[in-house]
Amino acid sequence: MFSLFQRGGKRPFDTLSEQEILALAISSEEDDARIYLAYADQLRAAYPQSAKVFEDMAEVEHTHRNMLIEMHRDRFGERIPLIRREHVRGFYDRKPDWLRKNLSLEQIREEAMQMEEGAYRFYHEAAQHTSDAGIRKLLGDLAMAEQGHEEIATMLGDRHLPEDARETEDETKKRQFILTYVQPGLAGLMDGSVSTLAPIFAAAFATGDTWSTFLIGLSASVGAGISMGFTEAAHDDGKLSGRGSPLKRGLASGIMTTVGGLGHALPYLIPHFWTATITAIVIVFFELWAIAFIQNRYMETPFWRAAMQVVLGGSLVLAAGVLIGQG
């Protein structure tokens, strides 16, 4: 009894009858069809061509389900036993609905391929471990059907996603990534890196105490991160602008703001003042150039313009902090 609870009460696959295996295949095909239709509904607004692919894949699953039901009707009659994948130990899993809702287009495509490959591997391996000729043939047929699904998915993709449509959808995905993560993250990184320069270096040169400077830098970075995160999340719910989840944008902005400030605050954990200060200045140099690179890479800002804006501006803020601290 203890071992039953340890294994979640699931039945071993090798205890299933041929009828139960067929019933399990039917319920699995039904579940997969619903998953593909859910993917289609999720993608339809932004990726209509990919939505058509998943609608057709759902139709394929329905066709296989009907074939399996006919096989069950011929061999066992009308009453199909209630058995699902979660009742069987080792059967391939599917993510629950709430874990699939936030998947990206590429993740959904990958998940669909894993669904087909997982089903094929399971049926293929199961067929190798049974000596019953009827069950072995049945599992082999199911394995071939699942392998055929992967080929169908490729064909459907070719039909509904010609090169120009795929490029359009990929461009939409890239734009969404930039709006949701890169843009707020970059704003946070710039704010955290530049706005904390003056207080950190002013504190350093005013006190000459590395620990006090670190605490000031830590508080400035965390405070700025919290402020930027809440501001970004509350600024726009993303519904009209299409910028995506406010929670994701707020986290991207808040985390990157904190990281930007901590980059040149952490060196002041070094007890020696000049060693800590020189290390912090070197880190600032790399931070500013990294921001310029990200602006050029994702925001398509000309590199030297980004460098002038960020590096020159950041250097002036750093110099202001040093002068104020020495004054």
N, C-alpha and C positions, 0 to 999 in steps of 0.2 A: 504494500500500500504506500509506503514511504517513497519508493522509487517512482510510483505513478504520479505522486504530487511533485516530485523533483522534476519530472519531465513534462509537467503541465497537463497531465491527463490525456495526452495525444496518443492515438493508436499507431503502432508501427505499420509501415506501408505493406510489409509482407504478410500482415494478417487480414488484409482486405480481400474480399472475394472479387471475382471478375465483374460482377454486377456493380459492386461498390466502386471499383476502379472506373468503370464507365460513368457512373453517377458523379464521381469526383471530377472527371474530365468535363462533363456537361456543365457543372456549376462553375468550374474554372473558366470555361469559354464564356459563360454569361458574365462573370465578374470582369474579365478582360475587355469584353465589348463595352461594358459600362465605363470602365476606366478610359478607353479610347474616346468615347463620346464626351466624357468630362474634359479630356484634353482638348477636344475640338471646341467645346463651349468656351474654355479658358482662352484659347488662342484666336478665336474667330475675329475679334475686334482689331487686334494688332497684326495678326499673321493669318489672313484668310486662306491662303494657299495651303499652309501647313494644316489648318483646320480641316480642309477637304481630304487631306491624306489620312487623318485620323478617323474621319467619318467613314471612309472607304475601308479602313482596317477594321473598324467596328462591324461593318457589314460582312467582312470576311469571317470574323469571329462568329457572327450569327449563323452564317452558312455552315461552318463546321459544327456548331452547336446543334443545328437541325439534323445534320448527318448523324451525329452521335445519338440524338434522340431516336432517330429511325432505327439505328442499330440496336438500341436498348429495347425498343418496341418489338422488334423482330425476335430478339433472344430472350427477353425477360418480361415482356408485357408493358402495361401502361404505367404502373406505379414505380416512380424513380426514388430510390432511397435518398434521404437528406444527409448528405455528407459534403463538407467543404474543405478547402485547403487547410484552414486553421485547425481542423480536427485530426490531421495526419502529421505524424512526426517526420521531419526532413523534407516536407513538400515545400516548393519554392514560395516565397512570401511576396506579398504586394504591399506597397505603402498605403496606409490609411488616407482618406480624403484630405484631412487637415494638413498632412505633410506634403501633398502633391500640389496644393494651391499656389505655393510661392515658387515653384520651379521655373527656371528660365526656359526659353525655347530649346536651347542646346541640351539642357538637362532633361527635358521632356523627350527629346529625340533619343537620347542615350538610355533613358528609362525604358522606352518602348523596345529598343533593341535588346536590353537586358531581360525584359519580360519574355521575349521570344526565345532568346538563347537559354534562359533558365529553364523554361518549359521543355525545350528540346533535350537539354542535358539530363534533366530529371527522368523523362520517359526513356531516354536511351540507356541510362545507367540502370534503371529499374528493370528494363528488359533483359539486361545481361545477368541479373541476379535471380531470375525465376526459371524453374524447370518445367512449369506448366505451359504446354504448347499454346493453348488458347490465350492465356494471359500474355505470354511472350509476344505472340503475333499482335495482340491488341496494343501493347505498349510500343511495339515497333511501328505500327501504323500511326499512333499518336505522335511519336517522335518525328516521323517523316512529315506529318501535318504541320508540326511546329517549325520544322526546318523550312517548309514551304512558306510559312508565314513571313519569315525573314526575307525570302526572295520576293514575296508579294509586296512587302513594305518598300523594298528597293524600287520595284516597278512603279508602285503608286507614287513614290517620291519623284521619279523621273517624269511621270505624267503630269503631276500637279505642280511640281517645283522645277520648271525650266531654269536655266542659268540666270536669266534676268530677274525672275521672281525670287529665287534664293538670294540673289544679291540685294534685292530690295528689303527682304525680311532680315537679312544679316545687318544691313545698314540701320534698320529700325531698332534692332537689338542693341547695336553699338550706341546709338543715340540715347536709348533708354538707360544704358549703363552709365553713360557720361552724365545724364541729367540726375540720376538717382544717387550715384556714388562719387564720381570724379569731381563734378562741379562743387557740391557742398564740401567734400573732403579737401579739395584744393583751397577753397575759401577758408576753411578751418586751419589748414596747414599754414597758409600765408598769415592769417591773423595770429595764430599761436607763435609762429616763428618771429614775426616782425614786432608785434605789439609787446611782447615780453622782453625784447632786447634791452630797451631803455631801463625798466625797473630792475632787471637782474644785474646789469653792468653798473648801474648807478649804485645799487646796494653793495656790490662787490668793492668798488673803489671808495665808497664812503665809509664802509666798516672795516674792510680788509679781513673780514671773518668769513671763511668759506662755508661754515655750517649755517650761519645766519643767512648768507646769500642763497644757499640751497633751499632753505625753508621759504624764503621770499619767492624764489623761482617756482618752487612746488605749488605754493598757494596761488600764485598768479596764473600758472598753467592750468591747474585744476579748475580754478574759478572761471577762467576764460573758456575752458572746454564746456563746463556746465552751461554757461551763458549762451555760447554759440549753439550748442546742441538744442536747447529749448527754443532759441530764437528761430532756428532753421525749421524745427518741427512745427512751431506755431505759425510760421509765416505763410505756409501754403499747404493745403491738404492734398495737392497733387491731382485732383480730379479734373480741373479745367486746364491746368498748365501741362498735364501729362508728365510731371516730374517724378512720379512714383510715390511710394509710401513715405509719409512724413516721419515715421519712426526710423526707417532706414536712413533717410537723409539726415535726421537729427543725430543719429549715432555716428554716421560718417563724419559729419562736421565736428561734433563734440570730441570724438576720439582723436581726430587728426589735429585739432586745436591743442589738445593736451599734449600730444606727442611732439608737436612743433615747439612748444615751450619747454618741455622736459629735456629736449635734445641738448640745449646749452645750459640747463640748470643742473643736470646730473654730474657734469664734471666737477662741480663744487663740493661733491662728496670727497674729493681729494683734499687732504689737509693743507698741502702747500699751496699758497695763494697764487703764485705766478704759474705754477704747473697747471693748476685748475683753470686759470684765466686763459692761458694760451690754448689749452685743449678746447675750451668753450668757443674761442674765436675760430679755431680750425673747423669745429663742428658747424658753427654758424655759416662759414664759407660754403661748406658742402650742402647745408640745408637750402640756402638761397639759390644755388645753382640747380639743385634738385627741383625746386619749385619752378624755375625757369624752364627746365626740361619738360616737366609735366604740362605746363602751359603750352609749350610748343607741340608736344606729342598728342595731347588730347583736345586742347582748345584751339589748335591751329594758329596760335599766336606766333608771329615770326620770332625766331629764337633770340636775336639780338635786341628786339624790342622788349621781349619778356625779361631778358637779362638786365637791360637798363632800368626797367620798372622795378624789378624785385631786388636785384643785387645792389644797384645804386641806392635805392630807397632804404633797403635794410642796412646798408653800410652807414648811411646818414643817421638812422635811428640808433645804431650801435654807438657811433661817435657821440651822439647827443647824450646817451646814457653815461658814457665814460666822463665827458666833460662835466655833467651835472654831479656825478659822484665825486669828482676831484674838487669841485667847487665848494 
